[in-house]
């Protein structure tokens, strides 16, 4: 196989993977008909990107919430399994998606360097 043939085959396979990922990002949410966010469809505002510390609780232990620019998130708990997925901010409502389905909706506010989710405060702890 020549170098040109190998490069052309790699390009075709790469385009096929991109097309497949684009189709895999489409789906319906639990409300019946809305599109859940796929990685290419979602972005979170710059002020949300990073790691937020929510303190500790007896049930969860230390809690950290990580947000990435593409809308990805990770709830990082010490005592229970982590939760990850995509997030979509609409106005002051933040919807967390797991496996393409909405799992919870929280009210969001920012103030004095803090993130508030449903009234609970989280302090910025650095980049994700």
PAZAPA-4460 file (N, C-alpha, C; in steps of 0.05 Angstrom, whole numbers, plus 32768, in hexadecimal, padded with zeros to 4 digits):
% residues 128
    n_x    n_y    n_z   ca_x   ca_y   ca_z    c_x    c_y    c_z   seq   type   mol
   8011   7FE9   8000   8000   8000   8000   8012   8019   8000     1      X     A
   800D   802B   7FED   801D   8043   7FEC   8016   8056   8002     2      X     A
   8027   806A   8006   8022   807E   801A   8009   808E   8013     3      X     A
   8004   8094   7FFA   7FEC   80A3   7FF1   7FD3   8093   7FF7     4      X     A
   7FD3   8079   7FF0   7FBC   8068   7FF5   7FB5   8066   8012     5      X     A
   7FCA   8063   8023   7FC6   8062   8040   7FBB   807C   804B     6      X     A
   7FC5   8093   8042   7FBB   80AD   804B   7F9E   80B1   8042     7      X     A
   7F97   80A9   8029   7F7C   80AC   8020   7F69   809A   8030     8      X     A
   7F71   8081   8036   7F61   806F   8046   7F5C   807A   8062     9      X     A
   7F71   8085   806E   7F6F   8091   8089   7F5B   80A8   8088    10      X     A
   7F5C   80B9   8074   7F4A   80D0   8072   7F2D   80C7   8070    11      X     A
   7F28   80B2   8060   7F0D   80A8   805C   7F03   809C   8076    12      X     A
   7F13   808D   8084   7F0B   8082   809E   7F06   8098   80B2    13      X     A
   7F17   80AC   80B2   7F14   80C3   80C5   7EF9   80D1   80BF    14      X     A
   7EF2   80D6   80A6   7ED9   80E3   809F   7EC1   80D2   80A8    15      X     A
   7EC4   80B8   80A5   7EAF   80A6   80AD   7EAA   80A7   80CB    16      X     A
   7EC0   80A8   80DB   7EBD   80AA   80F8   7EB0   80C5   80FF    17      X     A
   7EB8   80DB   80F3   7EAC   80F5   80F8   7E8E   80F4   80F2    18      X     A
   7E86   80E8   80DB   7E6A   80E7   80D4   7E5B   80D6   80E8    19      X     A
   7E66   80C0   80F1   7E59   80AE   8104   7E56   80BC   811E    20      X     A
   7E6A   80CB   8127   7E67   80DA   8140   7E52   80EF   813E    21      X     A
   7E50   80FC   8127   7E3B   8110   8123   7E1F   8104   8126    22      X     A
   7E1B   80ED   811B   7E01   80DF   811C   7DFC   80D6   8139    23      X     A
   7E11   80CC   8146   7E0D   80C2   8161   7E05   80D8   8175    24      X     A
   7E0C   80F1   816F   7E05   8107   8181   7DE8   810F   817F    25      X     A
   7DD8   8104   816D   7DBC   810B   816B   7DAB   80F8   817A    26      X     A
   7D96   8103   8186   7D83   80F2   8195   7D6D   8102   81A1    27      X     A
   7D5C   80F6   81AF   7D45   8103   81BB   7D47   8103   81D9    28      X     A
   7D3E   8119   81E6   7D3E   8119   8203   7D24   810F   820E    29      X     A
   7D22   810E   8228   7D0A   8103   8235   7CF1   8113   8230    30      X     A
   7CF3   812C   8227   7CDB   813C   8223   7CCD   8135   8209    31      X     A
   7CDA   8124   81F9   7CCD   811A   81E1   7CD1   812D   81C9    32      X     A
   7CE7   812C   81BC   7CEB   813B   81A4   7D02   814E   81A5    33      X     A
   7D0B   8158   81BC   7D22   8169   81BE   7D3B   815A   81B9    34      X     A
   7D4F   8168   81B0   7D69   815B   81AB   7D7A   815E   81C4    35      X     A
   7D85   8148   81CE   7D98   814A   81E4   7DB2   8153   81D9    36      X     A
   7DC2   8160   81E9   7DDB   816B   81DF   7DF0   8156   81DB    37      X     A
   7DFC   8156   81C4   7E14   8145   81BE   7E2C   8157   81C2    38      X     A
   7E44   814C   81C2   7E5C   815B   81C7   7E5F   8173   81B4    39      X     A
   7E57   8170   819B   7E5B   8186   8188   7E45   819B   818B    40      X     A
   7E2F   8195   8199   7E18   81A8   819A   7E19   81BA   81B3    41      X     A
   7E29   81B4   81C6   7E27   81C1   81E0   7E41   81D0   81E7    42      X     A
   7E3D   81E6   81F3   7E53   81F5   81FF   7E48   8202   8218    43      X     A
   7E58   8204   822C   7E50   8212   8245   7E5E   822D   8246    44      X     A
   7E52   8240   8253   7E5F   825B   8254   7E7A   8259   8262    45      X     A
   7E8B   826C   825B   7EA7   826C   8265   7EA8   826D   8283    46      X     A
   7E95   827B   8290   7E96   827E   82AD   7E8F   8264   82BB    47      X     A
   7E84   8250   82AD   7E7E   8236   82B9   7E94   8222   82B6    48      X     A
   7EA6   8226   82A3   7EBC   8213   829D   7ECF   8212   82B4    49      X     A
   7ED5   81FA   82BD   7EE9   81F7   82D3   7EDF   81E3   82E7    50      X     A
   7EED   81E2   82FD   7EE6   81D0   8313   7EDA   81E0   832A    51      X     A
   7EC4   81D6   8334   7EB6   81E4   834A   7EB4   81D1   8362    52      X     A
   7EBA   81DB   8379   7EB9   81CA   8391   7EA0   81D1   83A1    53      X     A
   7E91   81BC   83A7   7E78   81C0   83B6   7E7A   81B8   83D3    54      X     A
   7E92   81B5   83DD   7E94   81AE   83F9   7E91   8190   83FE    55      X     A
   7E8A   8189   8416   7E87   816D   841E   7E6C   8167   842A    56      X     A
   7E64   814E   8428   7E4C   8145   8436   7E51   8129   843F    57      X     A
   7E42   811F   8452   7E46   8104   845C   7E3F   80F0   8446    58      X     A
   7E2B   80F6   8436   7E22   80E3   8421   7E36   80E2   840A    59      X     A
   7E3F   80F9   8400   7E50   80F9   83E8   7E6E   80FD   83ED    60      X     A
   7E76   8106   8404   7E91   810D   8409   7E97   8128   83FB    61      X     A
   7EB0   812C   83F4   7EB7   8145   83E5   7EAA   8143   83C9    62      X     A
   7EA0   815A   83C0   7E92   815B   83A6   7E9F   8170   8394    63      X     A
   7EA6   8168   837C   7EB1   817A   8368   7EA0   8177   834F    64      X     A
   7E9C   818E   8341   7E8D   818E   8328   7EA0   819A   8313    65      X     A
   7EA6   818B   82FE   7EB8   8194   82E9   7EA7   8199   82D0    66      X     A
   7EAC   81B0   82C3   7EA0   81B7   82A9   7EB5   81BC   8294    67      X     A
   7EB1   81B1   827C   7EC3   81B6   8266   7EB6   81C7   8251    68      X     A
   7EC5   81D5   823F   7EBA   81E7   822B   7EA5   81DA   8219    69      X     A
   7EA7   81C0   8214   7E95   81B2   8202   7E7B   81AB   820F    70      X     A
   7E77   81B2   8228   7E5E   81AB   8237   7E60   8192   8247    71      X     A
   7E77   8185   8246   7E7B   816D   8256   7E7D   8174   8274    72      X     A
   7E73   8163   8285   7E75   8168   82A2   7E7C   814D   82B0    73      X     A
   7E86   8150   82C8   7E8B   8139   82D9   7E85   8141   82F6    74      X     A
   7E72   8134   8303   7E6E   8136   8320   7E82   8123   832C    75      X     A
   7E94   812C   833C   7EA9   811C   8348   7EA4   811A   8366    76      X     A
   7E9C   8102   836F   7E95   80FE   838B   7EAA   80EB   8397    77      X     A
   7EAF   80EF   83B1   7EC1   80DD   83BF   7EB5   80C3   83C6    78      X     A
   7E9B   80C3   83CE   7E8F   80AB   83DA   7E7B   809C   83C8    79      X     A
   7E73   80A7   83B2   7E60   809A   83A0   7E6B   809C   8384    80      X     A
   7E61   808C   8371   7E6B   808C   8355   7E68   80A8   8349    81      X     A
   7E7B   80AF   8338   7E7A   80C8   8329   7E64   80C7   8314    82      X     A
   7E5B   80DF   830C   7E47   80E2   82F7   7E52   80F5   82E2    83      X     A
   7E50   80ED   82C8   7E5A   80FE   82B3   7E46   80FF   829C    84      X     A
   7E49   8113   828B   7E38   8115   8274   7E3B   8130   8267    85      X     A
   7E26   813B   825C   7E25   8155   824F   7E13   8168   825F    86      X     A
   7E19   8182   825D   7E08   8195   826B   7DFF   81AB   8257    87      X     A
   7DE8   81B5   825A   7DDD   81CB   8249   7DD2   81E0   825B    88      X     A
   7DDC   81F9   8257   7DD2   8210   8266   7DBE   821F   8255    89      X     A
   7DA6   8222   825E   7D91   8231   8251   7D86   8246   8264    90      X     A
   7D8E   825F   825F   7D86   8274   8272   7D93   826F   828D    91      X     A
   7D84   826B   82A1   7D8F   8265   82BC   7D8A   8248   82C4    92      X     A
   7D84   8237   82B1   7D7F   821B   82B6   7D96   820A   82AA    93      X     A
   7DA2   81F9   82BA   7DB7   81E7   82B1   7DAD   81CB   82B1    94      X     A
   7DAB   81BF   829A   7DA2   81A3   8297   7DBA   8191   8295    95      X     A
   7DBB   817C   82A6   7DD0   8168   82A5   7DC5   8150   8296    96      X     A
   7DD4   8147   8282   7DCD   812F   8273   7DE0   8119   8279    97      X     A
   7DD5   8100   827C   7DE4   80E8   827F   7DDB   80D5   8269    98      X     A
   7DED   80CB   8259   7DE7   80B9   8243   7DD1   80C5   8231    99      X     A
   7DD2   80DF   822C   7DC0   80EC   821A   7DA5   80F3   8225   100      X     A
   7D9F   80EB   823E   7D85   80F1   8249   7D88   8105   8260   101      X     A
   7D76   8118   8263   7D78   812B   8279   7D76   811D   8294   102      X     A
   7D88   8122   82A6   7D87   8115   82C0   7D7E   8128   82D6   103      X     A
   7D85   8141   82D3   7D7D   8155   82E7   7D7F   8171   82DB   104      X     A
   7D70   8183   82E7   7D70   819F   82DF   7D75   81B0   82F8   105      X     A
   7D87   81C2   82F7   7D8E   81D3   830D   7D8C   81F0   8306   106      X     A
   7D84   8201   8319   7D85   821E   8314   7DA2   8226   8319   107      X     A
   7DAC   8239   8309   7DC7   8242   830A   7DC9   8260   830E   108      X     A
   7DDC   8267   8320   7DE1   8284   8324   7DFF   8286   832A   109      X     A
   7E0A   829D   8324   7E26   82A3   832A   7E27   82BC   833C   110      X     A
   7E39   82BD   834F   7E3C   82D5   835F   7E54   82D3   8372   111      X     A
   7E63   82E8   8374   7E7A   82EA   8386   7E8D   82D3   8382   112      X     A
   7E92   82CB   8369   7EA4   82B5   8364   7E99   8299   836A   113      X     A
   7E80   8297   836E   7E73   827D   8375   7E60   8275   835F   114      X     A
   7E5C   825B   835D   7E47   824F   834C   7E32   8245   835E   115      X     A
   7E19   824B   8359   7E02   8241   8368   7DF2   822F   8357   116      X     A
   7DEE   8216   8360   7DDC   8203   8353   7DC6   81FD   8367   117      X     A
   7DAE   8204   8360   7D97   8200   8371   7D9C   820C   838D   118      X     A
   7DAA   8223   838E   7DAF   8230   83A7   7DC8   8226   83B6   119      X     A
   7DD4   8210   83AE   7DEB   8206   83BB   7E04   8212   83AE   120      X     A
   7E17   821C   83BE   7E2E   822A   83B4   7E46   8217   83AE   121      X     A
   7E54   821E   8399   7E6C   8210   8391   7E82   8225   838B   122      X     A
   7E9A   8221   8395   7EB0   8233   8391   7EC2   8229   837B   123      X     A
   7ECC   823C   836A   7EDD   8235   8354   7EF7   822A   835F   124      X     A
   7F00   8213   8355   7F18   8205   835F   7F2E   8203   834A   125      X     A
   7F29   820D   8331   7F3E   820C   831D   7F33   8200   8303   126      X     A
   7F46   81FC   82F0   7F3D   81F1   82D6   7F34   81D4   82D9   127      X     A
   7F24   81CB   82C5   7F19   81AF   82C7   7F2F   819A   82C5   128      X     A
***
